[in-house]
Amino acid sequence: FSAIGKTVYCGKTVGTAKVIKLLNNVMAGGNLVVAIEAFTLGLKMGLEAKFLYDVLLKGIGNSAIFERDFPKVLKGDFDHINFSTTLAAKDSKLALTMANDNRVPMPVSSAVLQTTLITAASGYSNYDITSIAKVYEKWAGLSANLDVERD
């Protein structure tokens, strides 16, 4: 395992890795959707995309997925897939099933799943999960793409 990662964790029970993978993906999806929502509002308020990104990158709301994936949003590059919308929806459904089976309410994660499903139904099922930005762009009535080059 050390060949593929710097830190190796070993859970005490079988299935620990599956649970942690789903929880990590739920958190990443939530972070991404909230970042896209906030960013879309900033654009709608007239802020320049690159400036907004640079400021949010240094703020307390920053996250690993914002740092890693948001440059793709700025470029409108949804074809290079780190994690597809379809896979994100699958993992969200699995996590919510696990939560339901264990009677743990997850209303925010449910909303993230619905956003992912809306994105897939909008024609972005085989694109990167960051393509959620295209849906928000449309909802906000932004005529231009989020591309930095257009600012």
N, C-alpha and C positions, 0 to 999 in steps of 0.2 A: 504493500500500500504506500510505502514511503516514496516509491517511484512516481506516483501520480498526485501526491499531496504533501504539504509541509507538516501538517499535523494529522495524526491518526487517533480517532476516538473509538473505543470499543464499548458498546452497550452491554448491559447485564442480561438482556433477554433477546430472544430471536424476534426480529421485526423492528428493533429499535431504529435501524438505519432507514427503513421505509417511513416510519412515523416522522423522523427528523427531516427527511427529504421533503415530505409533503408540507410540514410546518414551515420549512425554509422557503419553499415555493409560494405558499400562501402569503408569507410576510413580504417576499419580493414583489408579488403581484399587487398587493395592497400599496406598498411604497410607490410602485410605478404608476398606478392609477391615480393616486393622490397627487403625485408630482405632475402628471399630465393635466389633471384638473386645475391645479394652481397655475401652471404655466399657461394654459389656455386663457384663464382669466387675466393673467398679466398681459398677454398679447391683445386681448380684447380691450384692455384699458390703455392700449397704445404703447406699451413698453417694447423696446427693441429686443428681439429674441436672443442674440448673443450676449447683450448686456444683462438681461434677466438670468440667463443661464450662469454667467460668471458670478453674479451676486448670490444666487441660490446655492451655487456650488460651495460657497464659503459660509453659508448659513447653517443654523442648527437643524434645519429640516433636510439637509443633505443625507443621502444614503448611498450604499455601495452600488445599487442598481441605477440610481440617478447618475452617478459618476461614470459607470461603465456603459450604460445604454442610451442615455439621453443625447449624446452626440449624434447617434443614429437618427433620432427624432429631428434634431436641428437640420440634418442633411436630407431628411425625407428618405432615408435608406432603410426600407422595411423588407427588402429582398434578402439581405444577408442575415440569416436566422441564427440567433443565439438560443432562442426558445420560442417555438411557434405558438400562435394563438390556440391552435388545437390542443397542443400538449399542456398549455397553461389551463385551459378549460378542464381537461381530463384530471389534472392534479387537484384543481380546485374542487371538482366534484368528489374525488376520492377523499379529500380532507373533510369536506362537509358531510359525507356519508359517515366517516369515522366519528365526527362530532355528534351527528344525530344518533348514532348507535350508542354513544356514551353520554347522551343527554347534555351536551355542551352547546349552548347557543352561540352562533357566530354570525350575527347580522351584518357586520362590515364585510366579512369574507363572502357572504352570500351576495352582497351588492357587487363585489369585485367579480365574482363568477358571472353575474348577469351582464356586466359590462363586457367581459370577455366573450360571452355568447353573442351579444349584440354585434361586437366587432367581427366575429366569425360570420354571422349572418349578413353582414354588410360587405362580404366578399374578401375578407382578410384572414380566412382560416388557415391558409398556407403561407402566411407572412409572419414576420417577427411580432412578438407580443407588443412591441412598441407601436405597432400600427393602430393601437387604441387611440393614439393621438389624431389619426385621420378622422375617427368618429367624433371626437370632441371638437375638432376643427369645424366639422360640418354643423354640429349642434350649436356652436357659438356663432355661426354665420361668418366665419373668417374666410374671405375669398382667396387669400393667398395661402400657399403652403407654409408650414412652419420653417421652411428652409432659411438658414442664416443668410445665404447668398441673396435672398430677396429683400433683406432689410436695408 
